[in-house]
C-alpha cells in the first residue's frame, strides 16, 4: 500500500503541471489582459479629459501609452517571453511560495488568498458536516422505508432541490426571506455594527448571516449524497450475505447496521476526498450572490477583471486540493473496506 500511495503522490506533479500549463496558456491568448485593460482605461480617461476641456479633437482617440511603456509592461508581466519560458518562470516562483502580485489590488496574491481562506473554510466545513450528517441518516431511513409515503415525499423534495442550482435557490431565498419578509440579512457575513457587539452577540450575528448561504451550499450535494446512500444500502440489503444472515436469525437492525451499512459506506468514502477543494475554494456564484468575501468571490472577480495572477493562484490551491483529495478518497476506501489492498 505504501508503494501505491507513493506512486500516486508522484503522479500529482505531472498532473499539476498539465492543469496549470493549460490555464496559463489560456491567460496568454485570451484578449482583454492587464495591458489591454490599462490601455482602454487610459483611453477612457483621455476622452473624458478632452471632453471636459471642450477640445475640438476630444472624440479622437490616440494611443495613450508609448511603445517603450508597452514594452516595459510586457516585460513586467512576462508577456515578452515565449509561453513555456514564462510558464516555467512562474512555476519556479510558485515552488518558492511566490504566487505573484495582483494586477487589480497590487497586493501579493498569497496575502489576498490567505485573508479569505478562513471564510471559505468556515462555510465549507459546516456545509460538509451538515451534508454528511443529514444525507447519510436520511438515505438509511429511505432505504429501510422504501416506497412508503415518507420515501416518496422526501424523494420529491430532494429531486426538486437537485434540479435547481444552489446559487439560484440562494437568490430566491434572498428575495423572499431577506427582501420581502426581512427575516435574514441581504448579504455579507456580519452586520455593520459587528465590532460593537459582545462575543455572544457576534456569534449570533454570524449564525444569522450564515443560514441562507449554508442552505445554498448544501442543496447541490444533498440529493446526490442521499440517493447514493439509499441505493447502495438497498443493494447490500438485497445481497445474499445479508439475506442469509437474516434467515439464520440475525435481527434486521443488526443486519443493517452491522453488515450492510459498512459496505454501503464505500461509495460515500470515494467522494469524501473530492470535496476538499470545495471546502476551501468555496463556490463562485454562491459567494457572489451573498456577497461573501471568500475565495470563491475572489476568483470570480479576478476572472472578470482579468487578474491573471490571482486566477492562477486560486487555481494552484484548488488543483492541489483536488489531487490530494483523490488520494484521501483512496485512503478512506481502504479504511472502510479492509479487502482493499492497493497492490
N, C-alpha and C positions, 0 to 999 in steps of 0.2 A: 504493500500500500504506500510505503514511503517513496518508492521509486515512481509510482504513478503520480502522486501529487508533486513530486519534483519536476517531472516532465510537464505537468500542467502549468506549474509556475514558470517554467522556461518558455512555454508557448505564449505566455502573456506578452512577452517582449515583442515578437514579430507581429502579433495581432494588434497590439497597441500602436506600433509603428504604421501598420496598414490603415488603421482607423484615422489617426491624426494626419497622416500624409494625404489622404483623400480629402479631408475637410480643409487642410492647409492649402491644397491646390485650388479648391473652390474659392477660397477667400482671395486668391491671387487673380482669378479670371472673371469673377463676378463684378460687374460695373457698380459704381457708387461707393468706392472705398474711401478711406480717410482723406486722401489727396483730392479726389474729385469733390468731396463734400466741402473741403476748405475753399476750393476754387469757386464753387457755387455760392458759398456763404459770402466770400469776398465780393463776388459779382453783385449779389443782392444788396450788400452794404454800399457798393459803389453806385448802384442805380438809385437807392434811397437817398444817398448823399447828393447826387446830382439833381434829383427831383426837388429836394428841399431848397437847393440853391437856385432852382429855376433855370438851370443852364440849358442852352439850345440842344446840346448833344446828350441830354440826360438819358434818352432812350437808347443810346448806342452803347453796347457793352463791349469792353475790350478786355484782354487778358489781364487780370489784376496781379498775377504773380509772374515774375521774370523767369527765364529759363534756368538761371542759377538757383533761384528759390525752389523751383520744382525739382531740380536735380538734387538739392540738399534734402528735400522731403523724401524723395525716393530712396536716397541713401539712408536716411534716418529710420524709415520703416522697412528697409531691406528689399524694396521693390527693384533695386538696380542690379540685383544678382539673379542668376538662374534659379529655377524653382528648387531643385534639390539642394543647392548650396544654401539658400535661405532656410529651407526646412531643417537641415541638419544643424545650422547655426542656432535656430530656435530650439531644436531638440536638446542641444548641448546646454542651453540656458535652463531648460526645464529640468534636466538631470541635476543641475546645481541648485534647483529650487527657485529659479527666477522665471516667473511667468510673464514678465514684461510690464509695460506701463499702459494704462488705459488711454486711448485717444480721445475719449469723451470726458472722463473725470480727471485725467492727468495724475492719477494716483497709481501705485503699484497694484497689479491685478490681484495678487495674493491678499493684500490688505482688504480690497473690496470683497473678495470671496470670504475671507475669514470672518468679517463682521456679519455676514449673512448666513453662515453655516448654522449657528445656534437656532435661528428662526426656522429654517427648513428642517433641522434635526428635531426640533420640538414637535412640529406638525407630523413629520414622518414617523417618529417613534409612537406617538399617540394613535395615529391612524392605523399603523400596523398592529398595535396591541388590540385596538378595538375590532379591527377586521378579523384577526385570528380568534379573538375572544368571543365574537358573536357568530362568525360563519361556521366554525367547527362544531359548536353545540347545536346550531340551527340545522346544519347538514346531517348531524347524527339523528336528531329528532325527526327530520323529514324522511330519512331512510327507514327508521323504525315505524313511522306512521304513514307509510307510502299510500297514496291515493285516498287519504282521508280529507276531510274538509280543511283541516289545518295545512296539509301539504299543498292542496290546490290553491288556497287563498294566498299563502306565502309565496308560492311559485309565481303567481300573477304579479304580486307586488315586486318581487325580486327582478322579474323579467322587464317590467316597466322601468325600473331604475336602471337596469343594464342597457336598455335601448337609448337612454338619454345620456349624453356625455356629462361628466361631473361638473365642468365649468358652466354648462347650460343650466343644470339644476341649481348651481350656486347663484347664477344670475336671476333665476326665478325666485329663489329664496330671498335674495336681496330686495327684489321689487315688492314681494308680498310682505315678508316679516320685518324688513327694515324700512322700506319706503312707505308702504300703505299703513301697516299696523304699528310700526315703531317699536317692535319687540326687541330687536337686535340692532347693533350699530351698522352703519352703511359700509364700513370697511376699516382698514388698519388693524393693528394688533393691540393697541392700547388707546385710551382716551386722551384728550388734550391735557387734562389735569392730572395725568398719571403720576407725575413727580410729587404732587402734594398729597397723595393718598397714603394711608398706612399700609403695612405689609399685607394684612388680611384683605384690605380693600383692593390692593394691587393684584392679588391672586384672583379675587372675584372678577375684577375688571378684565384680566387676561382670559379667564374662562368664558366670560360673557362674549368677548370678541372672537373666541375660538370655535364656538358651536357651529356656525354656518360653514366656515371653511372645512372643518373636520367632516361634516356630512358630505360635502362635495368631494373631498379626498377619498372617503370610504366607498362611495356609491359605485365607482368604476370597478373595483375589485370585489365588491360584495357578492354579486351574482356568480361570477366565475368560481370564487372560492367556495361558496355554499354548495353549488351543484357538483363541483369536483369532489367535495367531501361526501355528499349524498350518494353519488353514483358509484364511487369506489367502495363505499361501505356496503351498498346493496350488492355489488358484485361479490364481495367477500362473504356476505351473509348467505348468498346462494351457492357458494363453493362447497365442494364435497367435505372438506375437513370440518367446516362449521356444522353442516347438517349431520355428519357422523357424531360429532361431539354432543349435539342436542339429542340425537337418537339414543346415545348411551346414558342420558340422564343429566347432562350438564345444564344448569339453569340458563335460560335465554339471556339474562342480563350478563352473566359471566362469559357467555359465548360472544356477546357483542364487545364488551369492554376488555375481556381477557385475551381474545384471539383475533376477531375480525378488525377491531379498531386499529391495532398496531400496524397491520398490513395496509390498512386504508390510509395511514398517515404518510406512506412513501411518496405518492404524488404531491402531497402538501409540502413535504420536505424538499422536493425538487424545485419548487417555486419560491422557497424561502430566500435563497441567495440572490435571486434576480431582483428582489425588492430592495436590496441595499442601496442601489443607485437612486431609486425613487425616494428613499428616506432622506438622503442628503441633498439631492439636487432639486427636489420638490417638483411642482407642476407649473409650467409656464403660464398657462391660461388661467388656472385657478388663482394663482398669486396675483395675476393681473386683474382679475375680476374683483378680488377682495382687497387689492392694493396692499398686499403683504410684501414687505421688503426683504424677501428671501432670495435664494439662489435662482429660483425659477423666474422671478420678475427681473432679476439682474440679467439673466441670459436672454430673456425675451426682449428687453430694451436694448441690449447690446446687438442683437440681430437687426433690429430696426434701425439703429444708429450706425451700423457697420463698424462697431467697435470690436475689431477682429482679435486683438489681444485678450479681451475679456471672453469672447466667444471660445477661443482656443483654450483659455484657462478653465472655463467651465467644462469643456469637452475633455480635458485631461483628467479632471477629477471624476466625472461621470463614467468615462471609459474604464478607468482603473477600478472603480467600484463595481461596474458591471462584470468585468473579467474576474475580479476576485470573488464576486458574488457567485459566479458559476462554480468556482472551486468550493466555496462554502456550501453550495447545494449538494455537491458530491459528498462532502463530509457529513451533512445532515442525513443523507440517504444511508450512509454507512452506519451511522448511529442508530437509525430507526430499524434498519434491516441488517442483522448480523450475517446474513448469507452473502452480502455484497463484499467482495474481497478486492476488487480493482486490480486484478493481476494483469 
